[in-house]
Amino acid sequence: MDIQELTQAMHDFVTAQGWYDPESPRPQTPRNLAISLSLEANEVLEHFQWSDRLDDLQGLSDELADVMLYLLQIASITGIDLEKAVLEKLEKNYGRNWRQDQV
């Protein structure tokens, strides 16, 4: 499955839940989704809060999937081609001097 298919699967789920409906109690706005993305990313951190050892691989997998779903949704509803954005960012990063940037 590629990124477009994952995005469509995410949209299918959100639509099935009724969250794109204008009267939804969970409005799918970029702001609300960005907040949700941040919250889910923090749930990833919970798996490492008190130990460097990972005890719940499935739990971590679930949280990473939640982060990915919100990221796909934000990119899609704001019209950002996430695949293109990632490739462009990697190209920029290859051109950076990380040691110099830290000074």
C-alpha positions in Angstrom: 0.0 0.0 0.0 1.4 3.4 -0.9 0.9 6.8 0.8 -2.1 7.7 -1.4 -3.8 4.4 -0.5 -3.0 4.9 3.2 -4.5 8.4 3.0 -7.6 7.1 1.3 -8.0 4.4 3.9 -7.7 7.1 6.6 -10.3 9.2 4.9 -12.6 6.2 4.6 -12.4 5.6 8.3 -12.9 9.2 9.3 -15.9 9.4 6.9 -17.4 6.2 8.4 -17.1 7.7 11.9 -19.0 10.9 10.7 -16.1 13.1 11.7 -16.2 15.1 8.4 -19.8 16.0 9.0 -20.3 19.7 9.7 -22.1 19.0 13.0 -19.5 16.5 14.2 -18.4 16.8 17.8 -14.9 16.2 16.5 -14.3 18.8 13.8 -11.5 17.8 11.5 -9.8 21.1 11.2 -6.0 21.5 10.8 -5.8 23.1 14.3 -7.7 20.2 15.9 -5.7 17.6 14.0 -2.4 19.3 14.9 -3.3 19.1 18.6 -4.3 15.5 18.2 -1.0 14.7 16.4 0.9 16.3 19.3 -1.0 14.4 21.9 -0.5 11.1 20.1 3.3 11.8 19.7 3.4 12.3 23.4 1.8 8.9 23.9 4.8 7.5 22.0 7.0 9.0 24.7 5.0 7.3 27.4 6.5 4.0 26.3 10.0 5.3 27.3 9.0 7.4 30.3 10.7 5.4 33.0 12.9 3.0 31.1 15.0 2.6 28.0 13.6 -0.9 27.7 10.5 -1.3 25.5 8.0 -3.6 27.2 5.0 -3.1 24.9 5.9 -3.3 21.3 2.2 -3.5 20.2 1.3 -0.5 22.2 4.1 1.5 20.6 3.1 0.3 17.2 -0.5 1.5 17.9 0.7 4.9 18.9 3.0 5.3 15.9 0.1 4.3 13.7 -2.0 7.0 15.3 0.7 9.6 14.7 0.9 8.5 11.0 -2.9 8.7 10.6 -3.0 12.3 11.9 0.0 13.3 9.8 -1.6 11.9 6.7 -4.9 13.6 7.5 -3.3 17.0 8.1 -1.3 16.8 4.9 -4.3 15.8 2.9 -6.8 18.4 4.1 -4.2 21.2 3.8 -3.3 20.1 0.3 0.3 19.1 1.0 1.8 16.3 -1.0 3.4 14.5 1.9 5.6 12.3 -0.2 6.9 15.3 -2.1 7.4 17.2 1.1 9.4 14.4 2.7 11.6 14.1 -0.4 12.2 17.8 -0.6 13.1 18.0 3.1 15.5 15.1 2.8 17.2 16.9 -0.1 17.5 20.1 2.1 18.8 18.0 4.9 21.5 16.5 2.7 22.7 20.0 2.0 22.9 21.0 5.6 26.1 21.0 7.6 24.8 19.6 10.9 27.9 20.4 12.9 27.9 24.0 11.7 24.2 24.3 12.3 24.6 23.5 16.0 27.0 26.3 16.7 
